[in-house]
Amino acid sequence: MREIGVVEILLLVLSVLSHVGMSIFLARPRFNRVLTALIWFVFSIVFLGLPAQYPRENFIISIVLNGVLFFFTTKGKPSVKGFLFLSYVCIYTCFSTMVTYVAARQIPLAAKITFVILTMVVLQLLLYYLLLPKFKRFSTYINGGWAKYYAIVIAFFIMIAAQSIYLPDELALSNAQFIYFMLTVVSFFVVYVALFASLQDAVNHEKERRRQLHSELLILQVEAQEKEIEYARQFKHDMHHHYDALMSYASAGETERIIDYIKQYMEQTASYAPKTFCENHTINSILGVYQEKAKNKGIDFEVQASTRKTLGIAPPDIVTVFANVIENALNGAELAPKNGRYIKLDIFHKGKKIVLNCSNSCDLDLDFDDMPEQMRSTGIKSICSVVEKHNGNCRFVAGAGQFECIVIMDA
């Protein structure tokens, strides 16, 4: 067997393992391990059976087949999976081209085999210890605007494939071609570093916005608690006056006046007592804070809430979803005609899911589907990212002077 044949077989085997690993670890598997392994076993047979005399055609076939199986066997946002897959294709093509170039050189077989193995190891480390962890953190906060990222990775893929696979005559790169190819590869990784730095800035901005929202809510909660404490202090101070009045009526045998006094007192204190909307403390606090905000802005605030005391959602995520939804509703209601400003909330459980249905008055001309991307608030992106994290979905509808948001997620 020729030396090049040994290297080709080794590269094919490692390529299959790399493709299978990509499809299992880059996104959440859709099926159980046995079925996933069976699907990729069939892929491996097809991949290894492609005729070696047609490398260009094999390249396209393997990408298409791998992409179809990747999307079929994994779960998650298509935009995120698409970017990860294209990134993998670009990076894999870079490394496999380097291996092909080295395999065509007149160097010892042991050196070629060592280079192939080390190259594939570096590829896996780059994917699973650098690219994937960072990208998973970024994708949690970034819900839209993937077009520009796709444009970058597709442009580089075309350049890399044109230089490495679709050469005019010879399939093996010459030394000069390899130098140009390596310059393209270096440029690709430099741009990727810049791209991820840009993503990090966007994530930091979103984190800061969430921190500000949480801080504002916390301050309002503290203020509400201070009012409750002041009310309790005032109540305790005034109680002996109430006792004196009741004792006076009782001594005079004026039962009717006692009853009337108690009714008036109960009506008066009912307006000051803090309202309990539901059993969950975090949601109850959010509703209390925004009820006060709506009252100060002259907006009717109607709530029907029935929740369990404990939810399978971390309080920061609850705040991100519920506070953003109601904050957006509050901002939207302010744009409605003054005589019809309202917010209506319906919160309930449906099986293992929690449902939030929020509707509010808004600008009569507002149409959510026609809103440009820049007008869709960052809060909506935050809502969508957290909801998807909890295996849910959300829907936004606007028209005829009403905006409606429906959120359903695991709880």
LUMLO-664674 format. One record per residue (C-alpha): residue number from 0; z, x, y. Coordinates in steps of 0.05 Angstrom, whole numbers, plus 5000, padded with zeros to 4 digits. Example, Ala and Ser with C-alpha at 12.3 -4.5 7.8 and 13.67 -1.06 7.14 Angstrom:
<atoms>
[atom 0 [5156 5246 4910]]
[atom 1 [5143 5273 4979]]
</atoms>
This chain:
<atoms>
[atom 0 [5000 5000 5000]]
[atom 1 [4983 5026 5069]]
[atom 2 [5039 5042 5118]]
[atom 3 [5015 4990 5167]]
[atom 4 [5019 4938 5111]]
[atom 5 [5093 4954 5099]]
[atom 6 [5108 4947 5173]]
[atom 7 [5069 4881 5178]]
[atom 8 [5106 4851 5120]]
[atom 9 [5173 4872 5149]]
[atom 10 [5154 4844 5217]]
[atom 11 [5132 4778 5185]]
[atom 12 [5198 4770 5147]]
[atom 13 [5240 4787 5208]]
[atom 14 [5196 4741 5250]]
[atom 15 [5210 4683 5203]]
[atom 16 [5284 4696 5206]]
[atom 17 [5281 4701 5282]]
[atom 18 [5242 4636 5288]]
[atom 19 [5290 4600 5242]]
[atom 20 [5350 4627 5280]]
[atom 21 [5319 4605 5346]]
[atom 22 [5309 4535 5320]]
[atom 23 [5380 4530 5293]]
[atom 24 [5421 4564 5347]]
[atom 25 [5383 4554 5413]]
[atom 26 [5397 4479 5412]]
[atom 27 [5441 4429 5374]]
[atom 28 [5413 4415 5304]]
[atom 29 [5392 4343 5293]]
[atom 30 [5401 4342 5218]]
[atom 31 [5450 4369 5167]]
[atom 32 [5446 4441 5143]]
[atom 33 [5411 4425 5077]]
[atom 34 [5355 4385 5109]]
[atom 35 [5347 4435 5166]]
[atom 36 [5343 4493 5116]]
[atom 37 [5291 4454 5075]]
[atom 38 [5247 4441 5136]]
[atom 39 [5248 4514 5157]]
[atom 40 [5236 4537 5086]]
[atom 41 [5171 4499 5087]]
[atom 42 [5155 4529 5155]]
[atom 43 [5168 4598 5127]]
[atom 44 [5119 4588 5070]]
[atom 45 [5065 4564 5119]]
[atom 46 [5080 4620 5167]]
[atom 47 [5077 4675 5114]]
[atom 48 [5014 4644 5085]]
[atom 49 [4972 4649 5149]]
[atom 50 [4912 4696 5137]]
[atom 51 [4924 4764 5168]]
[atom 52 [4851 4772 5189]]
[atom 53 [4859 4718 5243]]
[atom 54 [4917 4743 5286]]
[atom 55 [4896 4706 5349]]
[atom 56 [4890 4639 5314]]
[atom 57 [4955 4652 5277]]
[atom 58 [4990 4665 5343]]
[atom 59 [4971 4596 5370]]
[atom 60 [4985 4560 5303]]
[atom 61 [5054 4592 5297]]
[atom 62 [5073 4574 5369]]
[atom 63 [5050 4501 5362]]
[atom 64 [5083 4492 5294]]
[atom 65 [5147 4526 5315]]
[atom 66 [5150 4485 5379]]
[atom 67 [5139 4419 5343]]
[atom 68 [5193 4435 5292]]
[atom 69 [5240 4460 5345]]
[atom 70 [5237 4395 5384]]
[atom 71 [5239 4353 5320]]
[atom 72 [5300 4387 5289]]
[atom 73 [5343 4395 5351]]
[atom 74 [5379 4350 5401]]
[atom 75 [5388 4356 5476]]
[atom 76 [5350 4348 5541]]
[atom 77 [5275 4360 5531]]
[atom 78 [5271 4398 5597]]
[atom 79 [5325 4446 5574]]
[atom 80 [5297 4455 5504]]
[atom 81 [5228 4466 5532]]
[atom 82 [5251 4522 5578]]
[atom 83 [5290 4555 5522]]
[atom 84 [5231 4552 5475]]
[atom 85 [5182 4580 5526]]
[atom 86 [5231 4635 5542]]
[atom 87 [5238 4652 5469]]
[atom 88 [5162 4654 5460]]
[atom 89 [5154 4702 5519]]
[atom 90 [5210 4748 5497]]
[atom 91 [5188 4748 5424]]
[atom 92 [5116 4763 5444]]
[atom 93 [5139 4822 5485]]
[atom 94 [5179 4852 5428]]
[atom 95 [5128 4838 5373]]
[atom 96 [5073 4871 5415]]
[atom 97 [5116 4933 5422]]
[atom 98 [5124 4934 5347]]
[atom 99 [5049 4925 5336]]
[atom 100 [5034 4983 5384]]
[atom 101 [5083 5029 5348]]
[atom 102 [5056 5008 5280]]
[atom 103 [4987 5031 5300]]
[atom 104 [5011 5101 5320]]
[atom 105 [5009 5160 5273]]
[atom 106 [5083 5168 5262]]
[atom 107 [5125 5169 5198]]
[atom 108 [5136 5103 5161]]
[atom 109 [5212 5110 5165]]
[atom 110 [5208 5116 5241]]
[atom 111 [5165 5053 5244]]
[atom 112 [5211 5013 5199]]
[atom 113 [5272 5036 5240]]
[atom 114 [5237 5016 5304]]
[atom 115 [5219 4947 5277]]
[atom 116 [5290 4932 5255]]
[atom 117 [5322 4958 5319]]
[atom 118 [5272 4920 5362]]
[atom 119 [5287 4854 5326]]
[atom 120 [5362 4867 5331]]
[atom 121 [5355 4878 5406]]
[atom 122 [5314 4814 5411]]
[atom 123 [5368 4773 5377]]
[atom 124 [5424 4804 5420]]
[atom 125 [5384 4789 5483]]
[atom 126 [5373 4717 5462]]
[atom 127 [5440 4697 5434]]
[atom 128 [5489 4740 5473]]
[atom 129 [5456 4742 5542]]
[atom 130 [5404 4688 5551]]
[atom 131 [5434 4630 5512]]
[atom 132 [5507 4631 5536]]
[atom 133 [5487 4637 5609]]
[atom 134 [5434 4584 5604]]
[atom 135 [5481 4535 5570]]
[atom 136 [5530 4542 5627]]
[atom 137 [5475 4533 5678]]
[atom 138 [5443 4472 5644]]
[atom 139 [5509 4434 5648]]
[atom 140 [5505 4434 5724]]
[atom 141 [5429 4430 5734]]
[atom 142 [5398 4364 5717]]
[atom 143 [5330 4367 5752]]
[atom 144 [5281 4413 5787]]
[atom 145 [5256 4447 5724]]
[atom 146 [5184 4449 5746]]
[atom 147 [5191 4514 5785]]
[atom 148 [5226 4548 5726]]
[atom 149 [5172 4525 5679]]
[atom 150 [5118 4551 5726]]
[atom 151 [5150 4621 5725]]
[atom 152 [5157 4626 5650]]
[atom 153 [5087 4597 5635]]
[atom 154 [5054 4644 5685]]
[atom 155 [5086 4704 5651]]
[atom 156 [5070 4678 5582]]
[atom 157 [4996 4674 5601]]
[atom 158 [4997 4746 5627]]
[atom 159 [5036 4773 5567]]
[atom 160 [4993 4736 5516]]
[atom 161 [4928 4757 5551]]
[atom 162 [4948 4831 5548]]
[atom 163 [4978 4831 5479]]
[atom 164 [4940 4782 5436]]
[atom 165 [4875 4761 5470]]
[atom 166 [4844 4829 5483]]
[atom 167 [4767 4831 5491]]
[atom 168 [4752 4879 5434]]
[atom 169 [4807 4917 5399]]
[atom 170 [4870 4882 5376]]
[atom 171 [4911 4946 5381]]
[atom 172 [4933 4965 5451]]
[atom 173 [4909 5032 5478]]
[atom 174 [4959 5077 5513]]
[atom 175 [4935 5055 5582]]
[atom 176 [4937 4981 5563]]
[atom 177 [5006 4990 5535]]
[atom 178 [5030 5020 5600]]
[atom 179 [5003 4960 5639]]
[atom 180 [5034 4914 5587]]
[atom 181 [5102 4947 5595]]
[atom 182 [5098 4940 5671]]
[atom 183 [5085 4866 5660]]
[atom 184 [5145 4862 5613]]
[atom 185 [5190 4898 5662]]
[atom 186 [5166 4850 5717]]
[atom 187 [5181 4791 5672]]
[atom 188 [5253 4813 5659]]
[atom 189 [5264 4830 5733]]
[atom 190 [5240 4761 5753]]
[atom 191 [5284 4730 5699]]
[atom 192 [5345 4766 5727]]
[atom 193 [5328 4739 5796]]
[atom 194 [5316 4670 5767]]
[atom 195 [5384 4670 5733]]
[atom 196 [5416 4695 5797]]
[atom 197 [5385 4636 5833]]
[atom 198 [5411 4589 5779]]
[atom 199 [5480 4620 5786]]
[atom 200 [5479 4606 5861]]
[atom 201 [5460 4534 5848]]
[atom 202 [5516 4528 5796]]
[atom 203 [5567 4560 5844]]
[atom 204 [5546 4511 5898]]
[atom 205 [5555 4452 5851]]
[atom 206 [5622 4477 5827]]
[atom 207 [5646 4485 5898]]
[atom 208 [5622 4414 5914]]
[atom 209 [5661 4388 5854]]
[atom 210 [5723 4427 5874]]
[atom 211 [5719 4397 5944]]
[atom 212 [5713 4328 5915]]
[atom 213 [5773 4339 5869]]
[atom 214 [5813 4369 5926]]
[atom 215 [5797 4311 5972]]
[atom 216 [5817 4262 5918]]
[atom 217 [5881 4300 5905]]
[atom 218 [5899 4299 5979]]
[atom 219 [5887 4225 5982]]
[atom 220 [5930 4214 5920]]
[atom 221 [5986 4254 5952]]
[atom 222 [5980 4213 6015]]
[atom 223 [5982 4149 5974]]
[atom 224 [6044 4173 5937]]
[atom 225 [6078 4190 6003]]
[atom 226 [6065 4120 6027]]
[atom 227 [6095 4093 5963]]
[atom 228 [6157 4137 5973]]
[atom 229 [6163 4114 6045]]
[atom 230 [6156 4042 6023]]
[atom 231 [6210 4051 5970]]
[atom 232 [6256 4084 6021]]
[atom 233 [6245 4028 6071]]
[atom 234 [6255 3976 6016]]
[atom 235 [6322 4007 5997]]
[atom 236 [6343 4010 6070]]
[atom 237 [6327 3937 6082]]
[atom 238 [6356 3909 6018]]
[atom 239 [6427 3899 6046]]
[atom 240 [6398 3857 6104]]
[atom 241 [6363 3813 6053]]
[atom 242 [6427 3806 6012]]
[atom 243 [6465 3786 6075]]
[atom 244 [6414 3732 6092]]
[atom 245 [6413 3705 6021]]
[atom 246 [6490 3704 6017]]
[atom 247 [6492 3667 6083]]
[atom 248 [6445 3613 6057]]
[atom 249 [6483 3610 5991]]
[atom 250 [6550 3601 6026]]
[atom 251 [6522 3544 6066]]
[atom 252 [6492 3512 6003]]
[atom 253 [6421 3516 6032]]
[atom 254 [6383 3524 5967]]
[atom 255 [6316 3505 5996]]
[atom 256 [6321 3559 6049]]
[atom 257 [6338 3611 5995]]
[atom 258 [6276 3592 5955]]
[atom 259 [6232 3593 6018]]
[atom 260 [6261 3661 6039]]
[atom 261 [6247 3691 5970]]
[atom 262 [6175 3664 5970]]
[atom 263 [6161 3694 6038]]
[atom 264 [6192 3760 6017]]
[atom 265 [6150 3764 5954]]
[atom 266 [6086 3749 5992]]
[atom 267 [6102 3802 6043]]
[atom 268 [6119 3857 5993]]
[atom 269 [6059 3841 5948]]
[atom 270 [6011 3868 6002]]
[atom 271 [6049 3934 6004]]
[atom 272 [6061 3946 5931]]
[atom 273 [6013 3995 5898]]
[atom 274 [5962 3960 5854]]
[atom 275 [5951 3977 5781]]
[atom 276 [5878 3970 5762]]
[atom 277 [5880 3996 5691]]
[atom 278 [5922 4036 5642]]
[atom 279 [5886 4103 5650]]
[atom 280 [5923 4141 5705]]
[atom 281 [5864 4183 5729]]
[atom 282 [5817 4123 5736]]
[atom 283 [5872 4081 5767]]
[atom 284 [5885 4136 5819]]
[atom 285 [5810 4141 5835]]
[atom 286 [5805 4065 5844]]
[atom 287 [5867 4064 5888]]
[atom 288 [5840 4119 5933]]
[atom 289 [5772 4087 5942]]
[atom 290 [5801 4018 5952]]
[atom 291 [5837 4046 6012]]
[atom 292 [5774 4080 6037]]
[atom 293 [5734 4016 6029]]
[atom 294 [5787 3976 6065]]
[atom 295 [5786 4025 6124]]
[atom 296 [5710 4018 6129]]
[atom 297 [5710 3942 6124]]
[atom 298 [5678 3940 6055]]
[atom 299 [5698 3889 6003]]
[atom 300 [5724 3925 5941]]
[atom 301 [5725 3883 5877]]
[atom 302 [5748 3913 5811]]
[atom 303 [5751 3889 5739]]
[atom 304 [5779 3946 5698]]
[atom 305 [5805 3948 5626]]
[atom 306 [5813 4018 5597]]
[atom 307 [5855 4053 5545]]
[atom 308 [5912 4095 5571]]
[atom 309 [5884 4158 5539]]
[atom 310 [5810 4176 5537]]
[atom 311 [5772 4230 5501]]
[atom 312 [5746 4255 5568]]
[atom 313 [5780 4310 5608]]
[atom 314 [5807 4287 5676]]
[atom 315 [5760 4333 5715]]
[atom 316 [5700 4300 5681]]
[atom 317 [5729 4231 5695]]
[atom 318 [5736 4249 5768]]
[atom 319 [5665 4278 5771]]
[atom 320 [5634 4214 5743]]
[atom 321 [5677 4158 5772]]
[atom 322 [5691 4190 5840]]
[atom 323 [5617 4208 5850]]
[atom 324 [5594 4138 5829]]
[atom 325 [5642 4103 5876]]
[atom 326 [5631 4154 5932]]
[atom 327 [5556 4141 5929]]
[atom 328 [5570 4066 5928]]
[atom 329 [5614 4074 5990]]
[atom 330 [5561 4113 6027]]
[atom 331 [5508 4063 6007]]
[atom 332 [5549 4002 6027]]
[atom 333 [5558 4032 6097]]
[atom 334 [5482 4027 6107]]
[atom 335 [5481 3952 6090]]
[atom 336 [5486 3897 6143]]
[atom 337 [5558 3892 6168]]
[atom 338 [5569 3820 6145]]
[atom 339 [5553 3834 6072]]
[atom 340 [5583 3902 6053]]
[atom 341 [5613 3904 5984]]
[atom 342 [5627 3945 5922]]
[atom 343 [5637 3913 5854]]
[atom 344 [5663 3953 5794]]
[atom 345 [5667 3931 5722]]
[atom 346 [5699 3981 5675]]
[atom 347 [5709 3966 5601]]
[atom 348 [5704 3993 5530]]
[atom 349 [5647 3977 5482]]
[atom 350 [5663 4006 5414]]
[atom 351 [5676 4080 5423]]
[atom 352 [5641 4081 5490]]
[atom 353 [5668 4069 5560]]
[atom 354 [5622 4031 5608]]
[atom 355 [5622 4035 5683]]
[atom 356 [5580 3984 5720]]
[atom 357 [5581 3994 5795]]
[atom 358 [5539 3953 5844]]
[atom 359 [5541 3956 5919]]
[atom 360 [5504 3931 5980]]
[atom 361 [5455 3980 6010]]
[atom 362 [5396 3988 6057]]
[atom 363 [5348 3930 6045]]
[atom 364 [5289 3978 6041]]
[atom 365 [5321 4026 5990]]
[atom 366 [5282 4036 5925]]
[atom 367 [5312 4088 5879]]
[atom 368 [5248 4099 5839]]
[atom 369 [5210 4118 5901]]
[atom 370 [5262 4164 5930]]
[atom 371 [5239 4237 5934]]
[atom 372 [5278 4289 5895]]
[atom 373 [5311 4319 5957]]
[atom 374 [5341 4251 5975]]
[atom 375 [5374 4242 5908]]
[atom 376 [5445 4265 5920]]
[atom 377 [5476 4324 5883]]
[atom 378 [5529 4275 5861]]
[atom 379 [5478 4238 5819]]
[atom 380 [5459 4303 5784]]
[atom 381 [5533 4317 5771]]
[atom 382 [5541 4248 5742]]
[atom 383 [5481 4256 5695]]
[atom 384 [5502 4325 5671]]
[atom 385 [5573 4303 5653]]
[atom 386 [5550 4238 5622]]
[atom 387 [5501 4275 5577]]
[atom 388 [5556 4323 5558]]
[atom 389 [5594 4263 5530]]
[atom 390 [5533 4236 5492]]
[atom 391 [5520 4181 5542]]
[atom 392 [5467 4158 5590]]
[atom 393 [5463 4129 5660]]
[atom 394 [5415 4083 5697]]
[atom 395 [5404 4074 5771]]
[atom 396 [5369 4013 5801]]
[atom 397 [5358 3994 5873]]
[atom 398 [5324 3935 5905]]
[atom 399 [5334 3873 5947]]
[atom 400 [5393 3905 5984]]
[atom 401 [5433 3923 5922]]
[atom 402 [5443 3990 5887]]
[atom 403 [5469 3989 5815]]
[atom 404 [5494 4046 5772]]
[atom 405 [5509 4037 5698]]
[atom 406 [5543 4093 5660]]
[atom 407 [5558 4093 5585]]
[atom 408 [5591 4152 5550]]
[atom 409 [5637 4170 5493]]
[atom 410 [5710 4160 5508]]
</atoms>
